[in-house]
Amino acid sequence: MENNKTNKVVLFQGIKTLIFAALSLLMGPVLLSFAFSKPNDKLYIPLLIVGCLVCVFAIFLIFKGIRLIMNSMFKKN
């Protein structure tokens, strides 16, 4: 008989990843709005690049967190 219990360690790791994704989802657009508010400033390009990278990283963390949660519930070991 199979043991289909949820792996709690992997589940909490997935939840932690989604929390970091939520923080990145908030921080990325804030950095982008700072960059777009002053296009003539010398920090325009660095803020724009960092803001875009944080947004892409947030999307990556969302997929990774959801995958970890699904693996914790449905993975057969």
KEMAR-713043 format. One record per atom (N, C-alpha, C, CB): x, y, z; residue in one letter. Coordinates in steps of 0.02 Angstrom, whole numbers, padded with zeros to 5 digits, always signed. Glycine has a CB too. Example, Ala and Ser with C-alpha at 12.3 -4.5 7.8 and 13.67 -1.06 7.14 Angstrom:
+00660-00284+00390A;+00615-00225+00390A;+00660-00165+00390A;+00565-00224+00452A;+00642-00112+00354S;+00684-00053+00357S;+00645+00002+00394S;+00704-00030+00286S;
This chain:
+00042-00059+00000M;+00000+00000+00000M;+00044+00062+00000M;-00048+00000+00061M;+00025+00112-00040E;+00065+00172-00047E;+00052+00220+00011E;+00050+00207-00113E;+00104+00259+00026N;+00099+00311+00078N;+00098+00378+00043N;+00158+00306+00129N;+00039+00408+00035N;+00031+00471-00002N;+00024+00531+00045N;-00029+00467-00048N;+00069+00537+00093K;+00066+00594+00138K;+00103+00653+00109K;+00096+00575+00206K;+00084+00712+00132T;+00117+00773+00110T;+00184+00780+00145T;+00073+00835+00124T;+00236+00794+00107N;+00302+00806+00134N;+00303+00878+00161N;+00359+00794+00080N;+00301+00885+00226K;+00294+00951+00257K;+00355+00995+00248K;+00278+00944+00330K;+00414+00965+00245V;+00475+01005+00236V;+00475+01039+00168V;+00538+00960+00244V;+00457+01001+00117V;+00455+01029+00049V;+00397+01079+00043V;+00448+00972-00003V;+00342+01065+00077L;+00285+01111+00076L;+00304+01179+00105L;+00226+01081+00115L;+00337+01179+00162F;+00357+01242+00193F;+00410+01278+00152F;+00383+01230+00264F;+00453+01240+00117Q;+00502+01271+00073Q;+00466+01305+00014Q;+00552+01217+00047Q;+00414+01274-00012G;+00375+01305-00065G;+00338+01367-00042G;+00325+01255-00093G;+00311+01365+00018I;+00277+01424+00046I;+00326+01481+00056I;+00241+01407+00112I;+00386+01465+00081K;+00437+01515+00091K;+00458+01546+00024K;+00498+01485+00127K;+00463+01505-00027T;+00480+01531-00094T;+00425+01577-00119T;+00490+01473-00142T;+00362+01561-00107L;+00307+01604-00129L;+00306+01670-00090L;+00241+01568-00121L;+00328+01669-00027I;+00332+01731+00011I;+00385+01777-00018I;+00347+01717+00085I;+00443+01749-00037F;+00494+01789-00069F;+00470+01814-00137F;+00559+01749-00077F;+00430+01775-00171A;+00402+01796-00235A;+00355+01855-00225A;+00366+01738-00270A;+00315+01853-00173A;+00269+01908-00159A;+00307+01972-00144A;+00222+01890-00101A;+00361+01966-00106L;+00402+02025-00092L;+00434+02052-00156L;+00457+02008-00040L;+00456+02009-00199S;+00484+02030-00262S;+00431+02061-00308S;+00518+01971-00298S;+00370+02034-00305L;+00316+02063-00344L;+00299+02134-00323L;+00254+02019-00338L;+00311+02149-00260L;+00299+02218-00237L;+00359+02263-00251L;+00284+02218-00162L;+00419+02237-00244M;+00479+02277-00250M;+00495+02295-00323M;+00538+02241-00219M;+00482+02249-00370G;+00498+02261-00440G;+00461+02320-00470G;+00482+02199-00480G;+00395+02323-00466P;+00360+02381-00493P;+00376+02447-00458P;+00285+02369-00490P;+00392+02444-00394V;+00412+02505-00359V;+00477+02532-00388V;+00420+02492-00283V;+00525+02487-00400L;+00588+02509-00430L;+00577+02535-00501L;+00638+02450-00432L;+00533+02503-00538L;+00519+02528-00605L;+00484+02596-00604L;+00474+02477-00642L;+00440+02607-00556S;+00407+02672-00553S;+00456+02727-00531S;+00348+02669-00504S;+00504+02710-00488F;+00556+02758-00471F;+00597+02776-00532F;+00602+02730-00415F;+00613+02726-00573A;+00653+02738-00633A;+00614+02781-00683A;+00674+02672-00665A;+00550+02766-00694F;+00511+02802-00743F;+00491+02872-00719F;+00449+02763-00761F;+00495+02885-00654S;+00476+02951-00630S;+00529+03004-00645S;+00463+02949-00555S;+00592+02982-00651K;+00647+03029-00666K;+00690+03001-00723K;+00690+03041-00602K;+00667+03008-00785P;+00706+02979-00841P;+00771+03016-00855P;+00663+02979-00903P;+00780+03077-00830N;+00841+03114-00843N;+00893+03105-00789N;+00826+03187-00850N;+00877+03066-00738D;+00924+03054-00683D;+00978+03005-00704D;+00886+03027-00620D;+01036+03009-00671K;+01091+02964-00689K;+01078+02892-00668K;+01155+02989-00657K;+01031+02880-00622L;+01014+02812-00600L;+00956+02781-00639L;+00997+02813-00526L;+00936+02813-00694Y;+00879+02788-00733Y;+00892+02718-00760Y;+00864+02836-00791Y;+00947+02709-00795I;+00962+02644-00826I;+00974+02589-00774I;+01024+02650-00871I;+01015+02601-00722P;+01024+02548-00672P;+00959+02528-00636P;+01075+02570-00620P;+00917+02578-00619L;+00853+02561-00586L;+00807+02524-00633L;+00819+02625-00562L;+00808+02542-00696L;+00766+02508-00745L;+00788+02435-00753L;+00769+02544-00813L;+00853+02423-00757I;+00879+02355-00764I;+00864+02313-00702I;+00954+02356-00778I;+00877+02342-00643V;+00865+02305-00580V;+00790+02291-00572V;+00892+02345-00520V;+00748+02339-00587G;+00676+02329-00582G;+00651+02274-00627G;+00640+02393-00598G;+00676+02272-00689C;+00656+02219-00736C;+00681+02151-00712C;+00683+02234-00807C;+00742+02149-00687L;+00769+02085-00663L;+00731+02059-00602L;+00843+02093-00645L;+00711+02105-00558V;+00672+02084-00499V;+00604+02057-00520V;+00664+02143-00449V;+00573+02089-00569C;+00508+02064-00594C;+00514+01995-00625C;+00478+02113-00645C;+00566+01984-00664V;+00577+01918-00695V;+00592+01866-00641V;+00635+01920-00746V;+00632+01886-00591F;+00648+01841-00535F;+00585+01822-00496F;+00699+01873-00489F;+00538+01869-00489A;+00475+01855-00454A;+00434+01803-00491A;+00435+01920-00445A;+00432+01809-00557I;+00395+01760-00597I;+00426+01692-00590I;+00392+01782-00671I;+00494+01689-00593F;+00529+01626-00584F;+00514+01595-00515F;+00604+01636-00592F;+00514+01637-00463L;+00500+01611-00395L;+00429+01586-00388L;+00514+01665-00344L;+00382+01617-00423I;+00312+01594-00420I;+00307+01523-00448I;+00266+01642-00459I;+00337+01512-00507F;+00334+01445-00537F;+00371+01394-00494F;+00363+01447-00607F;+00428+01414-00467K;+00467+01367-00425K;+00428+01350-00361K;+00535+01397-00408K;+00397+01399-00330G;+00359+01387-00269G;+00299+01343-00281G;+00336+01453-00239G;+00263+01355-00335I;+00205+01313-00350I;+00227+01241-00366I;+00165+01342-00410I;+00284+01235-00402R;+00309+01168-00417R;+00329+01130-00354R;+00369+01172-00465R;+00361+01166-00306L;+00380+01134-00243L;+00319+01111-00203L;+00422+01182-00201L;+00268+01153-00202I;+00207+01135-00165I;+00173+01075-00198I;+00158+01195-00162I;+00169+01075-00264M;+00138+01018-00298M;+00179+00954-00288M;+00131+01033-00373M;+00246+00959-00289N;+00288+00901-00277N;+00280+00875-00206N;+00361+00917-00290N;+00269+00920-00158S;+00262+00897-00089S;+00197+00859-00080S;+00263+00957-00041S;+00146+00875-00119M;+00082+00842-00110M;+00073+00780-00153M;+00027+00890-00126M;+00100+00780-00214F;+00085+00728-00261F;+00144+00684-00281F;+00055+00757-00321F;+00203+00699-00256K;+00263+00660-00275K;+00260+00592-00240K;+00329+00698-00256K;+00271+00539-00278K;+00273+00472-00248K;+00346+00452-00240K;+00235+00420-00293K;+00366+00439-00179N;+00436+00419-00164N;+00441+00345-00154N;+00462+00455-00102N;
